[in-house]
């Protein structure tokens, strides 16, 4: 037996947390799987993928370190967002149970937008320092950011091979605009083992590969029956999806809705959900049905919504000045 097939292969895994959440949301709300990525499932996938790439026994491929980096709202802001504190703690419990060390920095507000600052630098420094002291054979980055190219080069000087797990996909943001997520080509060219996860998942799902099936959290049957193949007309024209488009902005029936005046002078609207699609929906509100995205839903799971559910919301604007629903809350029946 050759040397590389008889010694332990030490693996260090580093999550770009915001990117991983972005990917998990995509599979939970927009992909046909309707399920989040499983931490235990992705670790098992990594071990088997490293064993294949390194030509060794999977039992000798072990994740000896795993670290998760992300910006996070402070307790006061999370409390104002309904169940956000509960969901944060729940995910922390999952990470802890899988031996993942968490690293958080407070989210800062710049020019009215909440942004992460310093997370990528912190990840790079920790990854390099740990690789230096623990001599990882393979470092796995879950990211698509070309800013990690210098880190990859430094890790290579230490003798660590680098594997990148990345996804390319498209989705609708909270303003109804199609956003394209693509992995940095510079990053893919630098690493030893670039893994296009979207292709791996789609190809191996068709073969009913249990390793890929285990990448997803097992879910009970969802309440909502998603439709597919259509997307809304929004902005300057139809947003393409499989070549079809449907205009859901045209108001047809006169729904019942209420307005509540808040202490700060804003108006809180109350109405019902008119239709639900893959990661977005429309609320009854004249003269047009209001678009809302799953990221605008506060304190509830988008997959648990049903048509005719009563919701409260505020009126916001997208970049083109069109009305959309924001801060959407599901009201108790």
Secondary structure, DSSP 8 states (H G I E B T S, - for coil): --GGGTS-EEEEEEEEHHHHHHHHHIIIIISTT---B-HHHHHHHHHHHHHHHHTS-GGGEEEEEEEEEEEE--HHHHHHTTTHHHHHHHHHHHHHHTT-EEEEEE-EEETTEEE--SHHHHHHHHHHHHHHHH--SEEEEE---GGGHHHHHHHHHTT-EEEEEE--EEEE-TTS-EEEE---HHHHHHSSEEEEHHHHHHHHHHTT-HHHHTTB------S-----S--BEETTEE--BTTB-B---B--S----EEEE-TTS-EEEEEEEEEE-SSEEEE--SSB-EEEEGGGEESS-GGG--TT-EEEEEEEE-TTS-EEEEEEEE---
